[in-house]
Amino acid sequence: MIVSSSVPVTRAAKEATTSIPIVMATNYSPVDAGLVASLARPGGNVTGLAVDTGPELEGKRLGLRKDIAPQISRVAWFGSKLA
């Protein structure tokens, strides 16, 4: 198993092997980085944890917040996109 903590390291490991499992932890969307095909069906040998899951799940997270606290009328989100 290979454990990585950044997109460049994960990308290099993915290019080096297709048989050794790669477990990543990153703050960038693995789909946007081209590391996995999708969050639902990543395919290949890359798996792990991503803080920024991209637009696929952000809408669901916002809906969940609205369900938990329906009185909230505004939400601010601060973040950055780094490759």
PyMOL Python script that loads the backbone (N, CA, C, O; Angstrom):
from pymol import cmd

cmd.read_pdbstr("""\
ATOM      1  N   MET A   1       0.839  -1.155   0.000  1.00  0.00           N
ATOM      2  CA  MET A   1       0.000   0.000   0.000  1.00  0.00           C
ATOM      3  C   MET A   1       0.896   1.233   0.000  1.00  0.00           C
ATOM      4  O   MET A   1       1.929   1.276   0.669  1.00  0.00           O
ATOM      5  N   ILE A   2       0.472   2.239  -0.772  1.00  0.00           N
ATOM      6  CA  ILE A   2       1.144   3.537  -0.803  1.00  0.00           C
ATOM      7  C   ILE A   2       0.207   4.542  -0.174  1.00  0.00           C
ATOM      8  O   ILE A   2      -0.973   4.591  -0.522  1.00  0.00           O
ATOM      9  N   VAL A   3       0.713   5.347   0.749  1.00  0.00           N
ATOM     10  CA  VAL A   3      -0.078   6.395   1.392  1.00  0.00           C
ATOM     11  C   VAL A   3       0.480   7.739   0.951  1.00  0.00           C
ATOM     12  O   VAL A   3       1.685   7.976   1.038  1.00  0.00           O
ATOM     13  N   SER A   4      -0.400   8.620   0.477  1.00  0.00           N
ATOM     14  CA  SER A   4       0.062   9.929   0.009  1.00  0.00           C
ATOM     15  C   SER A   4      -0.805  11.029   0.612  1.00  0.00           C
ATOM     16  O   SER A   4      -1.944  10.802   1.019  1.00  0.00           O
ATOM     17  N   SER A   5      -0.227  12.225   0.654  1.00  0.00           N
ATOM     18  CA  SER A   5      -0.961  13.345   1.260  1.00  0.00           C
ATOM     19  C   SER A   5      -1.048  14.557   0.336  1.00  0.00           C
ATOM     20  O   SER A   5      -1.397  15.650   0.782  1.00  0.00           O
ATOM     21  N   SER A   6      -0.738  14.376  -0.929  1.00  0.00           N
ATOM     22  CA  SER A   6      -0.857  15.497  -1.856  1.00  0.00           C
ATOM     23  C   SER A   6      -1.180  14.970  -3.251  1.00  0.00           C
ATOM     24  O   SER A   6      -0.913  13.813  -3.577  1.00  0.00           O
ATOM     25  N   VAL A   7      -1.757  15.846  -4.060  1.00  0.00           N
ATOM     26  CA  VAL A   7      -2.128  15.464  -5.421  1.00  0.00           C
ATOM     27  C   VAL A   7      -0.905  15.063  -6.253  1.00  0.00           C
ATOM     28  O   VAL A   7      -0.959  14.037  -6.931  1.00  0.00           O
ATOM     29  N   PRO A   8       0.196  15.828  -6.231  1.00  0.00           N
ATOM     30  CA  PRO A   8       1.345  15.422  -7.053  1.00  0.00           C
ATOM     31  C   PRO A   8       1.906  14.042  -6.677  1.00  0.00           C
ATOM     32  O   PRO A   8       2.275  13.264  -7.557  1.00  0.00           O
ATOM     33  N   VAL A   9       1.970  13.745  -5.402  1.00  0.00           N
ATOM     34  CA  VAL A   9       2.487  12.440  -4.957  1.00  0.00           C
ATOM     35  C   VAL A   9       1.529  11.332  -5.382  1.00  0.00           C
ATOM     36  O   VAL A   9       1.964  10.284  -5.860  1.00  0.00           O
ATOM     37  N   THR A  10       0.225  11.558  -5.210  1.00  0.00           N
ATOM     38  CA  THR A  10      -0.764  10.560  -5.608  1.00  0.00           C
ATOM     39  C   THR A  10      -0.725  10.339  -7.116  1.00  0.00           C
ATOM     40  O   THR A  10      -0.799   9.202  -7.583  1.00  0.00           O
ATOM     41  N   ARG A  11      -0.609  11.423  -7.873  1.00  0.00           N
ATOM     42  CA  ARG A  11      -0.543  11.312  -9.339  1.00  0.00           C
ATOM     43  C   ARG A  11       0.692  10.501  -9.761  1.00  0.00           C
ATOM     44  O   ARG A  11       0.601   9.642 -10.637  1.00  0.00           O
ATOM     45  N   ALA A  12       1.839  10.776  -9.140  1.00  0.00           N
ATOM     46  CA  ALA A  12       3.065  10.046  -9.467  1.00  0.00           C
ATOM     47  C   ALA A  12       2.924   8.563  -9.119  1.00  0.00           C
ATOM     48  O   ALA A  12       3.364   7.701  -9.880  1.00  0.00           O
ATOM     49  N   ALA A  13       2.320   8.272  -7.988  1.00  0.00           N
ATOM     50  CA  ALA A  13       2.123   6.875  -7.592  1.00  0.00           C
ATOM     51  C   ALA A  13       1.164   6.172  -8.549  1.00  0.00           C
ATOM     52  O   ALA A  13       1.374   5.013  -8.907  1.00  0.00           O
ATOM     53  N   LYS A  14       0.124   6.870  -8.955  1.00  0.00           N
ATOM     54  CA  LYS A  14      -0.851   6.289  -9.886  1.00  0.00           C
ATOM     55  C   LYS A  14      -0.209   5.988 -11.235  1.00  0.00           C
ATOM     56  O   LYS A  14      -0.517   4.974 -11.860  1.00  0.00           O
ATOM     57  N   GLU A  15       0.679   6.863 -11.679  1.00  0.00           N
ATOM     58  CA  GLU A  15       1.375   6.645 -12.944  1.00  0.00           C
ATOM     59  C   GLU A  15       2.394   5.507 -12.843  1.00  0.00           C
ATOM     60  O   GLU A  15       2.727   4.872 -13.843  1.00  0.00           O
ATOM     61  N   ALA A  16       2.883   5.257 -11.629  1.00  0.00           N
ATOM     62  CA  ALA A  16       3.918   4.242 -11.441  1.00  0.00           C
ATOM     63  C   ALA A  16       3.356   2.828 -11.310  1.00  0.00           C
ATOM     64  O   ALA A  16       4.046   1.864 -11.641  1.00  0.00           O
ATOM     65  N   THR A  17       2.120   2.686 -10.835  1.00  0.00           N
ATOM     66  CA  THR A  17       1.582   1.349 -10.602  1.00  0.00           C
ATOM     67  C   THR A  17       0.066   1.318 -10.778  1.00  0.00           C
ATOM     68  O   THR A  17      -0.627   2.303 -10.524  1.00  0.00           O
ATOM     69  N   THR A  18      -0.421   0.184 -11.210  1.00  0.00           N
ATOM     70  CA  THR A  18      -1.863  -0.033 -11.289  1.00  0.00           C
ATOM     71  C   THR A  18      -2.297  -1.176 -10.382  1.00  0.00           C
ATOM     72  O   THR A  18      -3.485  -1.487 -10.295  1.00  0.00           O
ATOM     73  N   SER A  19      -1.336  -1.803  -9.705  1.00  0.00           N
ATOM     74  CA  SER A  19      -1.667  -2.954  -8.873  1.00  0.00           C
ATOM     75  C   SER A  19      -1.544  -2.694  -7.375  1.00  0.00           C
ATOM     76  O   SER A  19      -2.228  -3.344  -6.585  1.00  0.00           O
ATOM     77  N   ILE A  20      -0.704  -1.775  -6.974  1.00  0.00           N
ATOM     78  CA  ILE A  20      -0.539  -1.469  -5.545  1.00  0.00           C
ATOM     79  C   ILE A  20      -1.613  -0.463  -5.137  1.00  0.00           C
ATOM     80  O   ILE A  20      -1.760   0.569  -5.792  1.00  0.00           O
ATOM     81  N   PRO A  21      -2.376  -0.742  -4.061  1.00  0.00           N
ATOM     82  CA  PRO A  21      -3.400   0.208  -3.609  1.00  0.00           C
ATOM     83  C   PRO A  21      -2.769   1.531  -3.151  1.00  0.00           C
ATOM     84  O   PRO A  21      -1.741   1.538  -2.474  1.00  0.00           O
ATOM     85  N   ILE A  22      -3.397   2.636  -3.528  1.00  0.00           N
ATOM     86  CA  ILE A  22      -2.928   3.968  -3.145  1.00  0.00           C
ATOM     87  C   ILE A  22      -4.011   4.608  -2.292  1.00  0.00           C
ATOM     88  O   ILE A  22      -5.149   4.768  -2.734  1.00  0.00           O
ATOM     89  N   VAL A  23      -3.651   4.973  -1.070  1.00  0.00           N
ATOM     90  CA  VAL A  23      -4.574   5.630  -0.151  1.00  0.00           C
ATOM     91  C   VAL A  23      -4.127   7.078  -0.022  1.00  0.00           C
ATOM     92  O   VAL A  23      -3.007   7.355   0.406  1.00  0.00           O
ATOM     93  N   MET A  24      -5.007   7.997  -0.395  1.00  0.00           N
ATOM     94  CA  MET A  24      -4.642   9.414  -0.383  1.00  0.00           C
ATOM     95  C   MET A  24      -5.474  10.170   0.648  1.00  0.00           C
ATOM     96  O   MET A  24      -6.583   9.771   1.004  1.00  0.00           O
ATOM     97  N   ALA A  25      -4.902  11.261   1.107  1.00  0.00           N
ATOM     98  CA  ALA A  25      -5.614  12.230   1.936  1.00  0.00           C
ATOM     99  C   ALA A  25      -5.249  13.586   1.358  1.00  0.00           C
ATOM    100  O   ALA A  25      -4.088  13.993   1.407  1.00  0.00           O
ATOM    101  N   THR A  26      -6.233  14.286   0.812  1.00  0.00           N
ATOM    102  CA  THR A  26      -5.943  15.543   0.129  1.00  0.00           C
ATOM    103  C   THR A  26      -7.044  16.565   0.392  1.00  0.00           C
ATOM    104  O   THR A  26      -8.164  16.207   0.755  1.00  0.00           O
ATOM    105  N   ASN A  27      -6.715  17.830   0.208  1.00  0.00           N
ATOM    106  CA  ASN A  27      -7.710  18.884   0.361  1.00  0.00           C
ATOM    107  C   ASN A  27      -8.211  19.362  -1.001  1.00  0.00           C
ATOM    108  O   ASN A  27      -8.836  20.418  -1.096  1.00  0.00           O
ATOM    109  N   TYR A  28      -7.943  18.604  -2.036  1.00  0.00           N
ATOM    110  CA  TYR A  28      -8.351  18.961  -3.389  1.00  0.00           C
ATOM    111  C   TYR A  28      -9.238  17.850  -3.937  1.00  0.00           C
ATOM    112  O   TYR A  28      -9.066  16.687  -3.572  1.00  0.00           O
ATOM    113  N   SER A  29     -10.164  18.185  -4.790  1.00  0.00           N
ATOM    114  CA  SER A  29     -11.080  17.198  -5.355  1.00  0.00           C
ATOM    115  C   SER A  29     -10.322  16.160  -6.183  1.00  0.00           C
ATOM    116  O   SER A  29      -9.641  16.525  -7.141  1.00  0.00           O
ATOM    117  N   PRO A  30     -10.424  14.883  -5.837  1.00  0.00           N
ATOM    118  CA  PRO A  30      -9.729  13.855  -6.607  1.00  0.00           C
ATOM    119  C   PRO A  30     -10.297  13.705  -8.022  1.00  0.00           C
ATOM    120  O   PRO A  30      -9.587  13.275  -8.931  1.00  0.00           O
ATOM    121  N   VAL A  31     -11.557  14.054  -8.210  1.00  0.00           N
ATOM    122  CA  VAL A  31     -12.147  13.997  -9.550  1.00  0.00           C
ATOM    123  C   VAL A  31     -11.553  15.111 -10.416  1.00  0.00           C
ATOM    124  O   VAL A  31     -11.133  14.861 -11.546  1.00  0.00           O
ATOM    125  N   ASP A  32     -11.516  16.348  -9.886  1.00  0.00           N
ATOM    126  CA  ASP A  32     -10.942  17.474 -10.620  1.00  0.00           C
ATOM    127  C   ASP A  32      -9.455  17.258 -10.918  1.00  0.00           C
ATOM    128  O   ASP A  32      -8.951  17.704 -11.948  1.00  0.00           O
ATOM    129  N   ALA A  33      -8.764  16.575 -10.013  1.00  0.00           N
ATOM    130  CA  ALA A  33      -7.335  16.319 -10.197  1.00  0.00           C
ATOM    131  C   ALA A  33      -7.071  15.169 -11.161  1.00  0.00           C
ATOM    132  O   ALA A  33      -5.925  14.928 -11.541  1.00  0.00           O
ATOM    133  N   GLY A  34      -8.126  14.457 -11.560  1.00  0.00           N
ATOM    134  CA  GLY A  34      -7.957  13.347 -12.485  1.00  0.00           C
ATOM    135  C   GLY A  34      -7.442  12.074 -11.825  1.00  0.00           C
ATOM    136  O   GLY A  34      -6.926  11.186 -12.503  1.00  0.00           O
ATOM    137  N   LEU A  35      -7.581  11.983 -10.511  1.00  0.00           N
ATOM    138  CA  LEU A  35      -7.093  10.802  -9.800  1.00  0.00           C
ATOM    139  C   LEU A  35      -8.106   9.666  -9.806  1.00  0.00           C
ATOM    140  O   LEU A  35      -7.729   8.495  -9.780  1.00  0.00           O
ATOM    141  N   VAL A  36      -9.391  10.006  -9.840  1.00  0.00           N
ATOM    142  CA  VAL A  36     -10.458   9.008  -9.871  1.00  0.00           C
ATOM    143  C   VAL A  36     -11.506   9.442 -10.893  1.00  0.00           C
ATOM    144  O   VAL A  36     -11.624  10.624 -11.220  1.00  0.00           O
ATOM    145  N   ALA A  37     -12.261   8.466 -11.391  1.00  0.00           N
ATOM    146  CA  ALA A  37     -13.295   8.765 -12.382  1.00  0.00           C
ATOM    147  C   ALA A  37     -14.465   9.512 -11.757  1.00  0.00           C
ATOM    148  O   ALA A  37     -14.966  10.474 -12.340  1.00  0.00           O
ATOM    149  N   SER A  38     -14.904   9.083 -10.580  1.00  0.00           N
ATOM    150  CA  SER A  38     -15.985   9.749  -9.849  1.00  0.00           C
ATOM    151  C   SER A  38     -15.896   9.331  -8.392  1.00  0.00           C
ATOM    152  O   SER A  38     -15.215   8.361  -8.060  1.00  0.00           O
ATOM    153  N   LEU A  39     -16.578  10.057  -7.526  1.00  0.00           N
ATOM    154  CA  LEU A  39     -16.567   9.684  -6.110  1.00  0.00           C
ATOM    155  C   LEU A  39     -17.371   8.411  -5.876  1.00  0.00           C
ATOM    156  O   LEU A  39     -17.019   7.603  -5.016  1.00  0.00           O
ATOM    157  N   ALA A  40     -18.435   8.231  -6.628  1.00  0.00           N
ATOM    158  CA  ALA A  40     -19.274   7.043  -6.469  1.00  0.00           C
ATOM    159  C   ALA A  40     -18.579   5.784  -6.976  1.00  0.00           C
ATOM    160  O   ALA A  40     -18.701   4.720  -6.369  1.00  0.00           O
ATOM    161  N   ARG A  41     -17.854   5.898  -8.082  1.00  0.00           N
ATOM    162  CA  ARG A  41     -17.155   4.762  -8.675  1.00  0.00           C
ATOM    163  C   ARG A  41     -15.748   5.212  -9.097  1.00  0.00           C
ATOM    164  O   ARG A  41     -15.501   5.516 -10.265  1.00  0.00           O
ATOM    165  N   PRO A  42     -14.833   5.248  -8.116  1.00  0.00           N
ATOM    166  CA  PRO A  42     -13.500   5.762  -8.422  1.00  0.00           C
ATOM    167  C   PRO A  42     -12.729   4.922  -9.432  1.00  0.00           C
ATOM    168  O   PRO A  42     -11.974   5.466 -10.238  1.00  0.00           O
ATOM    169  N   GLY A  43     -12.907   3.608  -9.399  1.00  0.00           N
ATOM    170  CA  GLY A  43     -12.167   2.742 -10.314  1.00  0.00           C
ATOM    171  C   GLY A  43     -10.677   2.767 -10.001  1.00  0.00           C
ATOM    172  O   GLY A  43     -10.236   3.561  -9.170  1.00  0.00           O
ATOM    173  N   GLY A  44      -9.917   1.936 -10.635  1.00  0.00           N
ATOM    174  CA  GLY A  44      -8.469   1.936 -10.442  1.00  0.00           C
ATOM    175  C   GLY A  44      -8.049   1.528  -9.047  1.00  0.00           C
ATOM    176  O   GLY A  44      -8.775   0.830  -8.339  1.00  0.00           O
ATOM    177  N   ASN A  45      -6.874   1.971  -8.666  1.00  0.00           N
ATOM    178  CA  ASN A  45      -6.285   1.568  -7.394  1.00  0.00           C
ATOM    179  C   ASN A  45      -6.135   2.726  -6.407  1.00  0.00           C
ATOM    180  O   ASN A  45      -5.400   2.602  -5.427  1.00  0.00           O
ATOM    181  N   VAL A  46      -6.821   3.857  -6.649  1.00  0.00           N
ATOM    182  CA  VAL A  46      -6.729   5.013  -5.761  1.00  0.00           C
ATOM    183  C   VAL A  46      -7.997   5.124  -4.926  1.00  0.00           C
ATOM    184  O   VAL A  46      -9.109   5.067  -5.451  1.00  0.00           O
ATOM    185  N   THR A  47      -7.816   5.282  -3.626  1.00  0.00           N
ATOM    186  CA  THR A  47      -8.924   5.489  -2.708  1.00  0.00           C
ATOM    187  C   THR A  47      -8.455   6.428  -1.609  1.00  0.00           C
ATOM    188  O   THR A  47      -7.281   6.798  -1.580  1.00  0.00           O
ATOM    189  N   GLY A  48      -9.334   6.817  -0.714  1.00  0.00           N
ATOM    190  CA  GLY A  48      -8.891   7.644   0.405  1.00  0.00           C
ATOM    191  C   GLY A  48      -9.890   8.687   0.834  1.00  0.00           C
ATOM    192  O   GLY A  48     -11.101   8.500   0.718  1.00  0.00           O
ATOM    193  N   LEU A  49      -9.360   9.797   1.336  1.00  0.00           N
ATOM    194  CA  LEU A  49     -10.158  10.860   1.929  1.00  0.00           C
ATOM    195  C   LEU A  49      -9.869  12.165   1.213  1.00  0.00           C
ATOM    196  O   LEU A  49      -8.712  12.510   0.970  1.00  0.00           O
ATOM    197  N   ALA A  50     -10.930  12.891   0.876  1.00  0.00           N
ATOM    198  CA  ALA A  50     -10.778  14.202   0.250  1.00  0.00           C
ATOM    199  C   ALA A  50     -11.648  15.204   0.983  1.00  0.00           C
ATOM    200  O   ALA A  50     -12.839  14.968   1.182  1.00  0.00           O
ATOM    201  N   VAL A  51     -11.067  16.309   1.381  1.00  0.00           N
ATOM    202  CA  VAL A  51     -11.820  17.355   2.067  1.00  0.00           C
ATOM    203  C   VAL A  51     -12.694  18.103   1.069  1.00  0.00           C
ATOM    204  O   VAL A  51     -13.871  18.344   1.335  1.00  0.00           O
ATOM    205  N   ASP A  52     -12.133  18.467  -0.063  1.00  0.00           N
ATOM    206  CA  ASP A  52     -12.883  19.157  -1.111  1.00  0.00           C
ATOM    207  C   ASP A  52     -13.366  18.107  -2.095  1.00  0.00           C
ATOM    208  O   ASP A  52     -12.588  17.601  -2.904  1.00  0.00           O
ATOM    209  N   THR A  53     -14.632  17.782  -2.029  1.00  0.00           N
ATOM    210  CA  THR A  53     -15.185  16.762  -2.900  1.00  0.00           C
ATOM    211  C   THR A  53     -15.725  17.338  -4.191  1.00  0.00           C
ATOM    212  O   THR A  53     -16.258  16.602  -5.021  1.00  0.00           O
ATOM    213  N   GLY A  54     -15.597  18.630  -4.371  1.00  0.00           N
ATOM    214  CA  GLY A  54     -16.064  19.269  -5.592  1.00  0.00           C
ATOM    215  C   GLY A  54     -17.562  19.488  -5.591  1.00  0.00           C
ATOM    216  O   GLY A  54     -18.223  19.268  -4.576  1.00  0.00           O
ATOM    217  N   PRO A  55     -18.096  19.913  -6.702  1.00  0.00           N
ATOM    218  CA  PRO A  55     -19.513  20.268  -6.761  1.00  0.00           C
ATOM    219  C   PRO A  55     -20.464  19.087  -6.602  1.00  0.00           C
ATOM    220  O   PRO A  55     -21.649  19.282  -6.331  1.00  0.00           O
ATOM    221  N   GLU A  56     -19.958  17.858  -6.767  1.00  0.00           N
ATOM    222  CA  GLU A  56     -20.818  16.680  -6.640  1.00  0.00           C
ATOM    223  C   GLU A  56     -21.537  16.643  -5.292  1.00  0.00           C
ATOM    224  O   GLU A  56     -22.729  16.341  -5.229  1.00  0.00           O
ATOM    225  N   LEU A  57     -20.823  16.944  -4.237  1.00  0.00           N
ATOM    226  CA  LEU A  57     -21.407  16.812  -2.906  1.00  0.00           C
ATOM    227  C   LEU A  57     -21.707  18.131  -2.209  1.00  0.00           C
ATOM    228  O   LEU A  57     -22.424  18.142  -1.209  1.00  0.00           O
ATOM    229  N   GLU A  58     -21.185  19.231  -2.704  1.00  0.00           N
ATOM    230  CA  GLU A  58     -21.409  20.510  -2.018  1.00  0.00           C
ATOM    231  C   GLU A  58     -22.887  20.876  -1.954  1.00  0.00           C
ATOM    232  O   GLU A  58     -23.345  21.393  -0.935  1.00  0.00           O
ATOM    233  N   GLY A  59     -23.640  20.622  -3.014  1.00  0.00           N
ATOM    234  CA  GLY A  59     -25.083  20.894  -3.010  1.00  0.00           C
ATOM    235  C   GLY A  59     -25.800  20.046  -1.973  1.00  0.00           C
ATOM    236  O   GLY A  59     -26.717  20.523  -1.305  1.00  0.00           O
ATOM    237  N   LYS A  60     -25.390  18.800  -1.836  1.00  0.00           N
ATOM    238  CA  LYS A  60     -25.996  17.919  -0.836  1.00  0.00           C
ATOM    239  C   LYS A  60     -25.667  18.397   0.577  1.00  0.00           C
ATOM    240  O   LYS A  60     -26.513  18.344   1.470  1.00  0.00           O
ATOM    241  N   ARG A  61     -24.440  18.860   0.771  1.00  0.00           N
ATOM    242  CA  ARG A  61     -24.057  19.371   2.091  1.00  0.00           C
ATOM    243  C   ARG A  61     -24.870  20.607   2.456  1.00  0.00           C
ATOM    244  O   ARG A  61     -25.304  20.762   3.597  1.00  0.00           O
ATOM    245  N   LEU A  62     -25.071  21.486   1.472  1.00  0.00           N
ATOM    246  CA  LEU A  62     -25.879  22.684   1.717  1.00  0.00           C
ATOM    247  C   LEU A  62     -27.316  22.300   2.045  1.00  0.00           C
ATOM    248  O   LEU A  62     -27.915  22.877   2.953  1.00  0.00           O
ATOM    249  N   GLY A  63     -27.879  21.334   1.320  1.00  0.00           N
ATOM    250  CA  GLY A  63     -29.232  20.861   1.616  1.00  0.00           C
ATOM    251  C   GLY A  63     -29.346  20.268   3.008  1.00  0.00           C
ATOM    252  O   GLY A  63     -30.352  20.466   3.688  1.00  0.00           O
ATOM    253  N   LEU A  64     -28.326  19.544   3.435  1.00  0.00           N
ATOM    254  CA  LEU A  64     -28.323  18.962   4.776  1.00  0.00           C
ATOM    255  C   LEU A  64     -28.299  20.057   5.839  1.00  0.00           C
ATOM    256  O   LEU A  64     -28.999  19.976   6.849  1.00  0.00           O
ATOM    257  N   ARG A  65     -27.485  21.077   5.596  1.00  0.00           N
ATOM    258  CA  ARG A  65     -27.456  22.200   6.554  1.00  0.00           C
ATOM    259  C   ARG A  65     -28.823  22.872   6.648  1.00  0.00           C
ATOM    260  O   ARG A  65     -29.255  23.255   7.735  1.00  0.00           O
ATOM    261  N   LYS A  66     -29.494  23.016   5.524  1.00  0.00           N
ATOM    262  CA  LYS A  66     -30.818  23.642   5.500  1.00  0.00           C
ATOM    263  C   LYS A  66     -31.833  22.770   6.228  1.00  0.00           C
ATOM    264  O   LYS A  66     -32.715  23.293   6.907  1.00  0.00           O
ATOM    265  N   ASP A  67     -31.724  21.450   6.099  1.00  0.00           N
ATOM    266  CA  ASP A  67     -32.615  20.536   6.824  1.00  0.00           C
ATOM    267  C   ASP A  67     -32.394  20.626   8.328  1.00  0.00           C
ATOM    268  O   ASP A  67     -33.345  20.569   9.107  1.00  0.00           O
ATOM    269  N   ILE A  68     -31.140  20.765   8.730  1.00  0.00           N
ATOM    270  CA  ILE A  68     -30.810  20.826  10.160  1.00  0.00           C
ATOM    271  C   ILE A  68     -31.257  22.146  10.780  1.00  0.00           C
ATOM    272  O   ILE A  68     -31.773  22.170  11.897  1.00  0.00           O
ATOM    273  N   ALA A  69     -31.058  23.226  10.063  1.00  0.00           N
ATOM    274  CA  ALA A  69     -31.396  24.564  10.582  1.00  0.00           C
ATOM    275  C   ALA A  69     -32.166  25.343   9.513  1.00  0.00           C
ATOM    276  O   ALA A  69     -31.584  26.191   8.837  1.00  0.00           O
ATOM    277  N   PRO A  70     -33.474  25.068   9.350  1.00  0.00           N
ATOM    278  CA  PRO A  70     -34.244  25.703   8.278  1.00  0.00           C
ATOM    279  C   PRO A  70     -34.386  27.218   8.416  1.00  0.00           C
ATOM    280  O   PRO A  70     -34.726  27.890   7.443  1.00  0.00           O
ATOM    281  N   GLN A  71     -34.135  27.760   9.589  1.00  0.00           N
ATOM    282  CA  GLN A  71     -34.253  29.204   9.787  1.00  0.00           C
ATOM    283  C   GLN A  71     -33.098  29.987   9.180  1.00  0.00           C
ATOM    284  O   GLN A  71     -33.179  31.210   9.070  1.00  0.00           O
ATOM    285  N   ILE A  72     -32.028  29.310   8.787  1.00  0.00           N
ATOM    286  CA  ILE A  72     -30.871  29.987   8.197  1.00  0.00           C
ATOM    287  C   ILE A  72     -31.231  30.462   6.790  1.00  0.00           C
ATOM    288  O   ILE A  72     -31.737  29.697   5.969  1.00  0.00           O
ATOM    289  N   SER A  73     -30.958  31.743   6.532  1.00  0.00           N
ATOM    290  CA  SER A  73     -31.286  32.291   5.209  1.00  0.00           C
ATOM    291  C   SER A  73     -30.043  32.574   4.370  1.00  0.00           C
ATOM    292  O   SER A  73     -30.146  32.741   3.154  1.00  0.00           O
ATOM    293  N   ARG A  74     -28.865  32.631   5.003  1.00  0.00           N
ATOM    294  CA  ARG A  74     -27.627  32.888   4.272  1.00  0.00           C
ATOM    295  C   ARG A  74     -26.530  31.951   4.750  1.00  0.00           C
ATOM    296  O   ARG A  74     -26.428  31.618   5.931  1.00  0.00           O
ATOM    297  N   VAL A  75     -25.727  31.545   3.800  1.00  0.00           N
ATOM    298  CA  VAL A  75     -24.574  30.698   4.117  1.00  0.00           C
ATOM    299  C   VAL A  75     -23.374  31.260   3.371  1.00  0.00           C
ATOM    300  O   VAL A  75     -23.462  31.546   2.177  1.00  0.00           O
ATOM    301  N   ALA A  76     -22.262  31.417   4.062  1.00  0.00           N
ATOM    302  CA  ALA A  76     -21.022  31.868   3.434  1.00  0.00           C
ATOM    303  C   ALA A  76     -20.036  30.709   3.453  1.00  0.00           C
ATOM    304  O   ALA A  76     -19.913  29.996   4.450  1.00  0.00           O
ATOM    305  N   TRP A  77     -19.343  30.533   2.350  1.00  0.00           N
ATOM    306  CA  TRP A  77     -18.346  29.471   2.250  1.00  0.00           C
ATOM    307  C   TRP A  77     -17.065  30.078   1.708  1.00  0.00           C
ATOM    308  O   TRP A  77     -17.071  30.753   0.678  1.00  0.00           O
ATOM    309  N   PHE A  78     -15.985  29.836   2.400  1.00  0.00           N
ATOM    310  CA  PHE A  78     -14.682  30.348   1.985  1.00  0.00           C
ATOM    311  C   PHE A  78     -13.778  29.172   1.693  1.00  0.00           C
ATOM    312  O   PHE A  78     -13.671  28.253   2.505  1.00  0.00           O
ATOM    313  N   GLY A  79     -13.139  29.190   0.566  1.00  0.00           N
ATOM    314  CA  GLY A  79     -12.245  28.112   0.203  1.00  0.00           C
ATOM    315  C   GLY A  79     -11.388  28.528  -0.981  1.00  0.00           C
ATOM    316  O   GLY A  79     -11.513  29.628  -1.519  1.00  0.00           O
ATOM    317  N   SER A  80     -10.538  27.631  -1.354  1.00  0.00           N
ATOM    318  CA  SER A  80      -9.669  27.913  -2.501  1.00  0.00           C
ATOM    319  C   SER A  80      -9.499  26.645  -3.301  1.00  0.00           C
ATOM    320  O   SER A  80      -9.685  25.540  -2.792  1.00  0.00           O
ATOM    321  N   LYS A  81      -9.152  26.814  -4.533  1.00  0.00           N
ATOM    322  CA  LYS A  81      -8.875  25.692  -5.423  1.00  0.00           C
ATOM    323  C   LYS A  81      -7.396  25.704  -5.729  1.00  0.00           C
ATOM    324  O   LYS A  81      -6.881  26.666  -6.300  1.00  0.00           O
ATOM    325  N   LEU A  82      -6.715  24.648  -5.355  1.00  0.00           N
ATOM    326  CA  LEU A  82      -5.283  24.528  -5.625  1.00  0.00           C
ATOM    327  C   LEU A  82      -5.052  23.230  -6.378  1.00  0.00           C
ATOM    328  O   LEU A  82      -5.611  22.194  -6.018  1.00  0.00           O
ATOM    329  N   ALA A  83      -4.256  23.275  -7.392  1.00  0.00           N
ATOM    330  CA  ALA A  83      -3.970  22.044  -8.145  1.00  0.00           C
ATOM    331  C   ALA A  83      -2.779  21.332  -7.573  1.00  0.00           C
ATOM    332  O   ALA A  83      -2.389  20.278  -8.076  1.00  0.00           O
TER     333      ALA A  83
END
""", "prot")
cmd.dss("prot")
cmd.show_as("cartoon", "prot")
cmd.util.cbc("prot")
cmd.orient("prot")
